[in-house]
């Protein structure tokens, strides 16, 4: 079993698919040189950024019928998102599920090509932590982004871990995170928060505080939207978004289902050779001690769940 897990959703095979498609078209044109060959237009992925009063938000829209596929990847060592992207030869990557910075083992489920490759049940600190005991059943049934094959068609969805797979569909990949942001913010049902006698007694994500955040959503037409909320360089410690604000922002972009991913110091987004970080210093640069903060001071990343 790998000792360290860092999880990412990655757009893969962009160049390879394009080359294969163009190669197939060229072959057809050679065999039927007197017949015009039409290449159907494919929707393009779309990167945008938004400068808001208290944050800078980076988004990437992957249309439902695009040539690009989204898959999870894991690393056996703590690595920056750009290193993972380069290793997998992809041009876009974003951080994914949660891990325990003390033992560096996953606290989120990851399934790739139908195989369970990251299982929080194998993380003894996660399972045996007495603070988790009252919430463990909920914590093992958190939201996950799923990729199905349904009758030859790729389909994405966000469901709780224990939700059944739809009829005529096969689960290919899944990445756990949580909580669900849309259609509802499910902090309590997924064990991220608790309230007793009208008082919040548990909020491991500091959900109402401003922070760097990462999320994934599904639009009304079935497209995927990645979102990475960065803090502002001029105010790096008291900017960002709360989870309710993140849900509202994604809804304004046409998202109907959304799921929170690991945030705080883990928030990072790579696109076409450039990396954007959620937590930055006054110059807008990623703290050079980021990896040390991950491993030595877990409180700096409030999204890490113990």
N, C-alpha and C positions, 0 to 999 in steps of 0.2 A: 504494500500500500504506500502511495506517495505521502511524504511527510507534510508537504506544504501545498496549499491550493489557492490559487488566485483565479477567478472565473471571469470570462469575457464572452460576450456575444460578438461574433465576428462575421462580417460579410466576406465570403470566400469565393474563390474561383472566378472572380470578375474578369481578369484578363484571359484565363484559360477558356472560360465559356465563350467569350467573345471570339477568340481565335478559332475555336471549334465550330462555332456557328458560321463565321465567315468562310472557313475552310469547306464546310458542307455546301454553302451557297456556290463557292467557286467550282466545286466538283460538279454540281448540277449544271452550271453554266457551260462547262466544258463538254458534258455529255449531250446537252441540247443547245448548241451554240447559236441556233437561229431562233431560240425562244427566250423571251425576256423573263428573268427571274426576279420576282418581287420579294423584298425582305420586309416583313411586317415591322412596323415601328414599335419599339419597346419603350415603356415609360422610364424616365430617368430618375435616379435617386436625387434627392434635393437637400442640400445643406443650407441652413440658415442660422443666423445668430441675432439675438434680440438684446438690446441694451435697455435695461429696466432701471427704475430708481435705486433698487437695492441689490441688483444682480445682473450678470451677463449670462444669457442662456443660449446654448448651442443645441441645435436639433438636426436630425437626419431622418428624412422620410424615405422609406423603401417601399415603393408601390407594390400592390398585390401581385400584379402580373409582370413584374420586372424579371430580368434574367438572373438576378442576384439572389443567393440564398443566405440565410442567417443561421449560424450554428454556434454551439458553445465550445469553448476551448479551456483547458486547464493547464496550469504550470506546476512543475514540481519544486519550484523555488519562488521566492518573492521577487517579482519582476514588475517593472513599469509597463504600462499598457502598450507603449510604442515598441518595446522589445518583443512583446507577444505578437503584435501586428507584423513586425518585420519577420519574425520566425515563421509565421504562417503565410507569409507573402500575400497579405491582404492590404487593402487601402483604407479600411475603416474598422475601428474596434472601440469598445466601451467596456468599462468594468462591470462585473456582474454581481454574483451572490455574496453572501456573508462568510467570513471565516473568523476563527478565534485567534486573536493575535498572541495569546499566551502560548498555545501549543501549535498554532499555525495549521490547524485542521479545519475542514469545512463545517459550517453549520447550515449549509444549503444543499439541497438535492441537485445533482446534475446527471442527466441522461444523454448519451450521445450514441446515435445509430442503434437505438434500442437497448443499449447496455447501461446499467447504473455505474457511473464512474466516480461519483462523490456521494457519500451517504453520511448524514449527520449522526445516524445511529451508531456509527463506528467511532465517534468522537466522545471519549469518556468524560471529558470535562463538560461537554454540552449535556450529555445524558445524566451524569451523576451530580451535577451542580444542584445543591439543595434549593437555591433561589429559583431555579427553573422548574422544580418539581410540580408546583401548583399549575403551571402553564404548559407543561411538556406536551400534553396531547394536542393542544392548539399549535404549539411551535413545530410539531411534526406534520402539521396539516396546513402549511402556509401556501401562499400563492406561488404559482410558477408559470413561466412562459413556455408554451408547448408548440411544437411543430409537428403537424400530422401529415400523413399522406392519405387522402380520401378519394378513392377511385381514380388514382393517377394525378390528383390535384394536390398541391401543397397548400396547407391552411394553418394559420397561427391562431392561438387562443390563449387566454389567461384563465386558469382554474386553480382551485385548491388541490393540493396533492392527492387527496382521497376521492376527488371527483372522477367518475368513470369516463373511459374513453368513448367517444361517440361511435355509434354503430357504423360499420363500413369504413372506419378510419383506423389507421395504425399509428401509434405514437413513435416518432422517430427521435426527437430531441426534446429535452426539457431543462429549464434553468430556474431553480428556486430563488426566491427573494422575499418580497413582501414589505409592508402589507399591500393589499389591493388599494389603489387610489380611486379608481372609477370602476363601476358606477357609484361605489361608496368607499369611504375611507374606513378600512376594517382593522384598526389598531387593536382593539380589545379581542375580537374573534380570533385573531392570529397570534395572540400572546405577546404583542409588543407593548401593550399598555393595560392598565387595570385601574378601576375606580372603586373606592369603598367609602360609603357614607358621604357621597358627594365630593370626595377628595381624591385627587390622582395619587395613587400609591406606586405606580410603575409606569415609566415612559422611557424605554431604553433608547429610543431614537430622538429624544428631545423634540418631539414632533411639532410643537408650536414655536420653537426657536428658529431663528434664521441660521441656515447652514448651507454648505455645498451639498447638492443632491443629485442623484442619478435615477432615471426611470425609463420604462419602456411602455409603449401604448399601442393599441390597435384602433384604427380609425373605423368609421362607419362602413367604408368600402373594403375593409380587410387589409389595408396597408399597415406597415409597422412604422412607429415613430420612436426614435431614440431621443432622450432629453438629458442634457447635463447642465446643471445649474452651477455657475461659478460665482464665488464671492468677488467683490469689487476690489481692485488693487489699492485704491485710496482708502478703503475701509475694510481690510481683509478679515477682521475678527468679528464684526457685527453686521455682516451682510449675507445675502443668500436668500433662501426661501424656506418657509415652513412647509410641512407636508400638506396641510389644507390649501395653501397658496399654490403648491405644485399641482395638485389635483385640479384646481380652478383654471390654472394656466393651460394645462393639457386639454381640458374640456373645451377651452376657447379655440383650440386648434383642430377641433373635430374628432378628438379621441373619445371613444365610448367605453373602452376597457383599458385600465392602466395598472401598473405594478411598480412599486418602489424597488430600487436596487441598492446595493451598498453605497453609502454616501460619505460625507465628511472627507477625510484625507484620501480615501480611495477614489473619489470622484475624478474621473479622467476620460478624455475622449480623443481619439486619434483619427485624423482624416487627411488622406493624401499627403503624408509625410510631415504633418504638423500635429503636435500634441497640445491639448488644452487641459488645464488642471482646474479643479474646483476650488482648492485651497491654495492661495497664492500669497506672496509677500507684497510689500508696498510698491515693488517694481513690476508686479504682475507675473513674477516668475515662481515656478514651483520651488518649494523649500528643498534645498539640497539634502536635507536630513529626512526626507519623506520616508524612506525605507526604514530608517532607525526609529522614527516615530511609530510606524506600524508595529514593529516588533518589541519596542521597549516601553512605549507609553500608550497603551490602548485607549486611554481616556481622551486622547486627542482625536480619535475617530469615534464619534458617538454612535455611528451606524453599526459598529461591530457588536454583535449580540453575544452575551455570555450565558 
